Amino acid sequence: MQLSGLARRASRVCKARVFFNLLFVEDASLYSSSQCRNFRTLPLQNVTSAGIGCLDGGRVLPSDLRYQWQNPNHSVPHTMSFCSAPAAGSGTVKEVYDRIVESIKVKRSAPPNAWLWSLTEKCKSRDDIKLLFDILQQLRVFRLSNLRIHDNFNCNLCQEVTKACVRAGSVDYGKKALWKHNVYGLTPTIGSANQLLSYAKAEKDVKLMVDIMCHLKKNNLLLQPATADIVFSICYDADNWELISKYSRRFVKAGVKLRKTTFDIWMEFASKRGDLESLWKIEKSRSDMYKQHTIKAGFSCAKGFLLEQKPDDAASVIQIVNQNFCESKRQDIFDELQKLVSEWPAEVMRHQKQEDRKALIASLKADIPLMLNSLTNMGVKSSVNLEDWNIEEPLSC
């Protein structure tokens, strides 16, 4: 009898400690959005009447995390908002960092969301980023041990962390946000990857792009159309056809619906290289997704017909493009036509074998004027001037 009584008293003490640790219970996961969260406050003496005694191995069940406890003397739930926390956005990165550390280490209470968001937004240097990642790791431990929250931080916060890493030039830290299993509670997302890829594009860093794409593959992140747009642009700017071919196969295999702008880059690259086989394969894929040509895709096809010595077909494609777009786009069409005449021949010549260049020069000299003449007969007026036009074989280095 005495032993059973002691067991009952010990059980009551343990439950009281659990409830004391859960004195502040969130409505949702900590830091689940950029907005402040309201925490339900529960006086210890009223724990029993609140009806939250349903435990599973010492853990409050999910449904109990959203309880609406009301004080018997009041009709409004006891709610304490941390939105009005003092100096939430003031101070340096180190000051905000110290404030969060004091909250979780000394006061043993969850700091307001606004503090972590403020710290992230303030990061400008590598030292700032080091403090940010240190506090993320400490908060993750606090969430697990004190709040029993096993989920990672909200995706929006994780993207802001990546943005801060890019801003501070600490891309090596940013890549940690792509790890599926990390000690910082960061959720890997393709949005974070796209921010890093955009940085690689701005820096013209092909090596970084390849590294990020490897991270995506290792962590099983789903590729998105925006990702393809950035990757194709980097490959085009670097004039790396082998790399764009490699990643195009990966995107197609993953079932990504490429954007029109992505097809524009891909087709323009193929026409610049004079790779007819690839050009028509890409055109087939594009036509399966989109019925109408964009201006750039249409002119890439026209260049392909010129390489096949079909000036009338080239003119027909341009005429269709001219019909499909409104008057405000006419200047863009004429600009592309001017580039076809004045810039593209030299570009395509550079990618041809030495023994094929003379034949290509001869065909372009004959076919481009025929194409322009056909356009005039079709009623497409252009201001392209051929008086100073000259196609010569590029000087060998």
C-alpha angles and dihedrals in degrees: 000000000000091000093051090048091052090049091052092049091048090051091052091050092051092050091049090054091051091051091047090055089050093052088124112044120182125227088224139357115314113265092006093149143007091260123085120263129228116230122208110230118212123192109225094230091059096048094107095051092049092072099226098124094116105114135174111204091329093312124114110239117246094250090056092055089073099049120141105218116190126197109240089235097048134052094207119079116247101256127171116193118208091196090095094053109146118263093354094163101025130100136039125298090264092050093051089045091053090048092055092045091052090050096053100032103037107021093031091217133123111263119229117272090237092068095059092044090049092050091050093050093049096055110118105148140042091256089055090052091051090055091047094054092044092055091045089057092047092048091050090055090047092051091051099044102035107024099029090228111152098174123101122248119283116286092238092057091048091054090050089052090053090048089052090052090052091047091052093045091242099130092156088066090044091058089059087068087067094058113110092213114036136151094232100071091241119155112223111230136170087237090065090047091052091054090054091045090051088054089051089051092051090049093042087232108159092172091058091049091053090048093051092048089053089053090052091053095046093049096043095238113170114245118236134201091252089056091054091049092057096041093049091049092053092049092047093050090049091048088231107150095169091057095048089049090052095050094041089061090050094051093045092048090051090055095242113166101228118220123243089249090056091053088048091058093043096048094043089052092051093048091048089055093044090236100154096174092057093040095058092044090054091046089053091053091046094050090051089060104031127032098199127060122237115225093259095044091049093051091047088057090048089054089050091054090050090053087053089050094246104131094165092056089048090053091048092055092050091047091053091049089050091053095047096056129068127245093268090065096051093095091053089053093050090048090054090048090052091050090050090056102037107028112020099063091059091046095050091044092059091059096050127095115259093247093052098050100082093053091048092050091052094049094047092048089055101037104043094061089046090053092050091048091052090051090054090051089051090055097255106136118202136175095221109141118206097182094099094028114129131167113199133169109263116252113257116240 
